[in-house]
Amino acid sequence: MTAPPIASSTREERLAFVRSEWQCMHNCELCGKCHVLRGRCETEVFAEYIDGKREYIELTFAIR
């Protein structure tokens, strides 16, 4: 799924997207999401996107 652009989405839509994309799958050996987030909450890592300050793609490149 593609992240909603900041210009055409609400904060709630961006928050829902981040929560949906980074939802725990309860299978750490196959998933790896926790490793990428380095133990931080997804809403903390993507707070700038959720608040409309930086695009999602910028943040995903920054955390990798």
C-alpha positions as a LaTeX table, in Angstrom:
\begin{tabular}{lrrr}
\hline
Residue & $x$ (\AA) & $y$ (\AA) & $z$ (\AA) \\
\hline
Met1 & 0.00 & 0.00 & 0.00 \\
Thr2 & 1.22 & 3.50 & $-0.82$ \\
Ala3 & 1.50 & 6.09 & 1.92 \\
Pro4 & $-1.04$ & 8.91 & 1.69 \\
Pro5 & 0.68 & 12.13 & 0.54 \\
Ile6 & 0.82 & 14.82 & 3.19 \\
Ala7 & $-0.86$ & 17.38 & 0.92 \\
Ser8 & $-3.98$ & 15.29 & 0.40 \\
Ser9 & $-4.43$ & 13.44 & 3.69 \\
Thr10 & $-5.41$ & 14.13 & 7.25 \\
Arg11 & $-3.33$ & 13.42 & 10.34 \\
Glu12 & $-5.73$ & 10.61 & 11.23 \\
Glu13 & $-5.30$ & 8.97 & 7.81 \\
Arg14 & $-1.52$ & 9.10 & 8.10 \\
Leu15 & $-1.64$ & 7.70 & 11.64 \\
Ala16 & $-3.90$ & 4.86 & 10.51 \\
Phe17 & $-1.55$ & 4.09 & 7.62 \\
Val18 & 1.53 & 3.92 & 9.86 \\
Arg19 & $-0.23$ & 1.73 & 12.41 \\
Ser20 & $-1.49$ & $-0.58$ & 9.68 \\
Glu21 & 1.87 & $-0.90$ & 7.91 \\
Trp22 & 3.91 & $-1.43$ & 11.07 \\
Gln23 & 1.45 & $-3.58$ & 13.01 \\
Cys24 & 3.14 & $-6.38$ & 14.91 \\
Met25 & 2.77 & $-9.74$ & 13.18 \\
His26 & 3.83 & $-11.71$ & 16.30 \\
Asn27 & 6.41 & $-13.62$ & 14.28 \\
Cys28 & 9.72 & $-11.85$ & 14.81 \\
Glu29 & 11.76 & $-14.45$ & 12.95 \\
Leu30 & 9.93 & $-13.77$ & 9.68 \\
Cys31 & 8.81 & $-10.17$ & 10.09 \\
Gly32 & 11.75 & $-8.01$ & 11.15 \\
Lys33 & 9.69 & $-4.87$ & 11.73 \\
Cys34 & 10.88 & $-4.54$ & 15.32 \\
His35 & 14.48 & $-4.75$ & 14.13 \\
Val36 & 13.93 & $-1.91$ & 11.65 \\
Leu37 & 12.26 & 0.24 & 14.31 \\
Arg38 & 15.08 & $-0.60$ & 16.77 \\
Gly39 & 12.71 & $-1.11$ & 19.68 \\
Arg40 & 10.87 & 2.17 & 19.17 \\
Cys41 & 7.14 & 2.62 & 18.63 \\
Glu42 & 6.09 & 3.14 & 15.01 \\
Thr43 & 4.23 & 6.34 & 15.89 \\
Glu44 & 7.43 & 7.72 & 17.44 \\
Val45 & 9.57 & 6.83 & 14.42 \\
Phe46 & 7.08 & 8.28 & 11.94 \\
Ala47 & 5.89 & 11.23 & 14.06 \\
Glu48 & 7.11 & 13.80 & 11.51 \\
Tyr49 & 5.10 & 12.09 & 8.77 \\
Ile50 & 2.02 & 11.78 & 10.95 \\
Asp51 & 2.29 & 15.48 & 11.85 \\
Gly52 & 2.72 & 16.44 & 8.17 \\
Lys53 & 6.33 & 17.64 & 8.39 \\
Arg54 & 8.16 & 15.04 & 6.23 \\
Glu55 & 7.00 & 12.53 & 3.66 \\
Tyr56 & 6.85 & 8.85 & 4.61 \\
Ile57 & 9.45 & 7.83 & 2.02 \\
Glu58 & 11.99 & 10.29 & 3.45 \\
Leu59 & 11.65 & 8.77 & 6.89 \\
Thr60 & 11.83 & 5.19 & 5.66 \\
Phe61 & 15.12 & 5.96 & 3.92 \\
Ala62 & 16.41 & 7.68 & 7.05 \\
Ile63 & 15.73 & 4.71 & 9.34 \\
Arg64 & 17.36 & 2.16 & 7.04 \\
\hline
\end{tabular}
